[in-house]
Amino acid sequence: MSKGDARGFAPLDTLVRELELLDGAPGSFVEWENRHGAVRRADSTGAGLTLTHDATPEPVNPGQLEDVARTSVQ
């Protein structure tokens, strides 16, 4: 639960856990950045989950979201 514009570091397991909690929590989001500076954001909407990367939002299911998280930070 970050506040402000400062970013923090968290282990991959923390990211995955937060993404699992996102489904069914409309208005919530998780944003992460990898070591290359690529930023991704997952949002929970009333209709499901969206993943935004390079300003392009796409619908995603929870399993896909976890796969993207794991591969994007490697």
N, CA, C and O of each residue as an XYZ file, in Angstrom:
296
protein
N       0.839     -1.182      0.000
C       0.000      0.000      0.000
C       0.881      1.241      0.000
O       1.103      1.869      1.035
N       1.370      1.574     -1.169
C       2.206      2.765     -1.312
C       1.338      4.010     -1.308
O       0.185      3.991     -1.738
N       1.904      5.062     -0.825
C       1.224      6.357     -0.855
C       2.177      7.372     -1.453
O       3.383      7.319     -1.212
N       1.639      8.297     -2.232
C       2.479      9.291     -2.872
C       3.057      8.752     -4.164
O       2.633      7.710     -4.665
N       4.048      9.486     -4.709
C       4.600      9.090     -5.997
C       5.887      8.280     -5.874
O       6.494      7.941     -6.891
N       6.311      7.966     -4.672
C       7.525      7.175     -4.471
C       7.242      5.702     -4.762
O       6.174      5.182     -4.437
N       8.203      5.054     -5.370
C       8.070      3.621     -5.644
C       8.893      2.852     -4.633
O       9.874      3.364     -4.093
N       8.486      1.616     -4.382
C       9.210      0.767     -3.453
C       9.572     -0.546     -4.117
O       9.177     -0.810     -5.252
N      10.305     -1.342     -3.421
C      10.689     -2.667     -3.914
C       9.906     -3.726     -3.157
O       9.654     -3.594     -1.959
N       9.527     -4.774     -3.869
C       8.812     -5.882     -3.246
C       9.222     -7.161     -3.958
O       9.541     -7.130     -5.147
N       9.218     -8.270     -3.259
C       9.529     -9.539     -3.908
C       8.424     -9.956     -4.877
O       7.285     -9.502     -4.768
N       8.767    -10.811     -5.809
C       7.812    -11.292     -6.801
C       6.591    -11.921     -6.145
O       5.471    -11.730     -6.619
N       6.786    -12.660     -5.074
C       5.648    -13.285     -4.384
C       4.637    -12.252     -3.895
O       3.433    -12.507     -3.905
N       5.118    -11.097     -3.472
C       4.220    -10.023     -3.024
C       3.406     -9.500     -4.202
O       2.201     -9.280     -4.077
N       4.057     -9.301     -5.339
C       3.353     -8.841     -6.534
C       2.265     -9.840     -6.931
O       1.126     -9.450     -7.189
N       2.609    -11.104     -6.978
C       1.647    -12.136     -7.355
C       0.475    -12.167     -6.378
O      -0.676    -12.269     -6.801
N       0.751    -12.080     -5.082
C      -0.330    -12.083     -4.080
C      -1.259    -10.886     -4.274
O      -2.480    -11.032     -4.216
N      -0.688     -9.709     -4.503
C      -1.514     -8.512     -4.705
C      -2.363     -8.638     -5.962
O      -3.512     -8.197     -5.980
N      -1.810     -9.234     -7.011
C      -2.583     -9.424     -8.235
C      -3.719    -10.414     -8.026
O      -4.796    -10.241     -8.596
N      -3.502    -11.439     -7.227
C      -4.568    -12.399     -6.914
C      -5.724    -11.725     -6.190
O      -6.882    -12.084     -6.402
N      -5.423    -10.756     -5.342
C      -6.457    -10.051     -4.575
C      -7.223     -9.031     -5.410
O      -8.284     -8.556     -5.005
N      -6.683     -8.701     -6.566
C      -7.258     -7.660     -7.412
C      -8.603     -8.058     -8.024
O      -9.507     -7.230     -8.134
N      -8.729     -9.318     -8.418
C      -9.963     -9.774     -9.060
C     -11.139     -9.620     -8.087
O     -11.086    -10.109     -6.958
N     -12.179     -8.947     -8.527
C     -13.355     -8.744     -7.683
C     -13.241     -7.561     -6.745
O     -14.023     -7.437     -5.804
N     -12.274     -6.690     -6.991
C     -12.102     -5.490     -6.165
C     -12.144     -4.249     -7.061
O     -11.126     -3.578     -7.232
N     -13.319     -3.936     -7.638
C     -13.436     -2.810     -8.573
C     -12.864     -1.514     -8.011
O     -13.072     -1.173     -6.846
N     -12.145     -0.811     -8.863
C     -11.524      0.453     -8.467
C     -10.101      0.287     -7.960
O      -9.390      1.275     -7.776
N      -9.679     -0.941     -7.734
C      -8.330     -1.199     -7.245
C      -7.379     -1.425     -8.417
O      -7.799     -1.814     -9.507
N      -6.090     -1.177     -8.175
C      -5.098     -1.414     -9.213
C      -3.761     -1.787     -8.583
O      -3.505     -1.510     -7.411
N      -2.920     -2.420     -9.389
C      -1.550     -2.742     -9.014
C      -0.673     -2.293    -10.172
O      -0.945     -2.611    -11.330
N       0.368     -1.561     -9.855
C       1.291     -1.089    -10.878
C       2.684     -1.573    -10.520
O       3.081     -1.523     -9.355
N       3.437     -2.047    -11.523
C       4.805     -2.485    -11.257
C       5.707     -2.125    -12.429
O       5.258     -1.937    -13.560
N       6.986     -2.038    -12.118
C       8.000     -1.664    -13.094
C       9.133     -2.674    -13.010
O       9.536     -3.070    -11.917
N       9.646     -3.092    -14.159
C      10.763     -4.026    -14.129
C      12.093     -3.273    -14.211
O      12.112     -2.044    -14.272
N      13.176     -3.998    -14.212
C      14.506     -3.377    -14.189
C      14.829     -2.625    -15.460
O      15.785     -1.850    -15.489
N      14.050     -2.835    -16.518
C      14.252     -2.131    -17.773
C      13.407     -0.854    -17.849
O      13.464     -0.124    -18.838
N      12.636     -0.595    -16.812
C      11.798      0.597    -16.776
C      10.436      0.418    -17.428
O       9.693      1.390    -17.565
N      10.087     -0.803    -17.833
C       8.772     -1.058    -18.422
C       7.733     -1.119    -17.307
O       7.860     -1.906    -16.369
N       6.713     -0.289    -17.418
C       5.669     -0.204    -16.400
C       4.411     -0.898    -16.900
O       3.999     -0.722    -18.047
N       3.818     -1.678    -16.030
C       2.540     -2.331    -16.312
C       1.576     -1.982    -15.176
O       1.974     -1.767    -14.032
N       0.309     -1.935    -15.536
C      -0.720     -1.631    -14.541
C      -1.904     -2.550    -14.768
O      -2.415     -2.665    -15.882
N      -2.331     -3.199    -13.704
C      -3.511     -4.050    -13.731
C      -4.611     -3.348    -12.947
O      -4.400     -2.915    -11.814
N      -5.785     -3.240    -13.558
C      -6.935     -2.593    -12.928
C      -8.083     -3.573    -12.802
O      -8.323     -4.397    -13.684
N      -8.785     -3.466    -11.690
C     -10.006     -4.237    -11.501
C     -11.177     -3.320    -11.832
O     -11.340     -2.257    -11.234
N     -11.980     -3.746    -12.786
C     -13.156     -2.972    -13.177
C     -14.394     -3.773    -12.794
O     -14.282     -4.917    -12.353
N     -15.524     -3.205    -12.952
C     -16.750     -3.942    -12.675
C     -16.942     -5.113    -13.629
O     -17.693     -6.043    -13.336
N     -16.255     -5.065    -14.784
C     -16.406     -6.103    -15.801
C     -15.258     -7.107    -15.815
O     -15.273     -8.031    -16.629
N     -14.278     -6.958    -14.951
C     -13.141     -7.884    -14.926
C     -11.830     -7.158    -14.699
O     -11.776     -6.150    -13.995
N     -10.772     -7.684    -15.304
C      -9.432     -7.127    -15.135
C      -8.898     -6.601    -16.462
O      -9.162     -7.177    -17.518
N      -8.149     -5.508    -16.402
C      -7.451     -5.016    -17.584
C      -5.976     -4.857    -17.238
O      -5.619     -4.548    -16.102
N      -5.141     -5.069    -18.224
C      -3.700     -4.894    -18.088
C      -3.272     -3.839    -19.088
O      -3.566     -3.954    -20.278
N      -2.582     -2.812    -18.617
C      -2.119     -1.737    -19.478
C      -0.603     -1.772    -19.548
O       0.086     -1.800    -18.529
N      -0.098     -1.768    -20.785
C       1.338     -1.712    -21.047
C       1.523     -0.899    -22.321
O       0.828     -1.130    -23.310
N       2.447      0.045    -22.306
C       2.652      0.946    -23.455
C       1.360      1.665    -23.834
O       1.050      1.821    -25.015
N       0.616      2.098    -22.826
C      -0.627      2.869    -22.985
C      -1.744      2.088    -23.673
O      -2.714      2.684    -24.141
N      -1.622      0.767    -23.739
C      -2.636     -0.060    -24.380
C      -3.296     -0.974    -23.349
O      -2.681     -1.942    -22.900
N      -4.547     -0.676    -22.966
C      -5.255     -1.558    -22.030
C      -5.857     -2.757    -22.764
O      -6.419     -2.619    -23.850
N      -5.728     -3.923    -22.154
C      -6.301     -5.146    -22.715
C      -6.966     -5.945    -21.605
O      -6.468     -5.981    -20.481
N      -8.099     -6.592    -21.916
C      -8.721     -7.461    -20.913
C      -7.803     -8.655    -20.645
O      -7.111     -9.133    -21.544
N      -7.807     -9.121    -19.417
C      -6.952    -10.230    -19.029
C      -7.654    -11.021    -17.931
O      -8.430    -10.462    -17.156
N      -7.378    -12.331    -17.865
C      -7.939    -13.116    -16.767
C      -6.860    -13.279    -15.691
O      -5.684    -13.043    -15.967
N      -7.237    -13.675    -14.481
C      -6.270    -13.760    -13.383
C      -5.053    -14.638    -13.685
O      -3.938    -14.290    -13.299
N      -5.244    -15.754    -14.358
C      -4.128    -16.633    -14.682
C      -3.146    -15.976    -15.634
O      -1.933    -16.093    -15.462
N      -3.667    -15.287    -16.634
C      -2.811    -14.568    -17.576
C      -2.046    -13.466    -16.862
O      -0.871    -13.230    -17.142
N      -2.706    -12.806    -15.958
C      -2.092    -11.704    -15.226
C      -0.890    -12.192    -14.423
O       0.153    -11.539    -14.407
N      -1.029    -13.323    -13.767
C       0.087    -13.873    -13.006
C       1.238    -14.251    -13.928
O       2.399    -14.011    -13.596
N       0.933    -14.838    -15.077
C       1.982    -15.195    -16.031
C       2.733    -13.963    -16.520
O       3.961    -13.978    -16.605
N       2.002    -12.895    -16.842
C       2.647    -11.665    -17.284
C       3.527    -11.099    -16.186
O       4.646    -10.660    -16.450
N       3.038    -11.105    -14.974
C       3.833    -10.580    -13.848
C       5.137    -11.348    -13.710
O       6.207    -10.752    -13.591
N       5.045    -12.660    -13.727
C       6.245    -13.478    -13.552
C       7.248    -13.285    -14.699
O       8.452    -13.196    -14.454
N       6.773    -13.223    -15.921
C       7.700    -13.066    -17.054
C       8.206    -11.637    -17.192
O       9.321    -11.425    -17.669
N       7.421    -10.666    -16.791
C       7.822     -9.263    -16.993
C       8.917     -8.809    -16.035
O       9.622     -7.841    -16.321
N       9.067     -9.479    -14.922
C      10.087     -9.040    -13.961
C      11.361     -9.886    -14.018
O      12.313     -9.615    -13.286
N      11.389    -10.877    -14.854
C      12.575    -11.720    -14.968
C      13.682    -11.048    -15.746
O      14.750    -11.632    -15.930
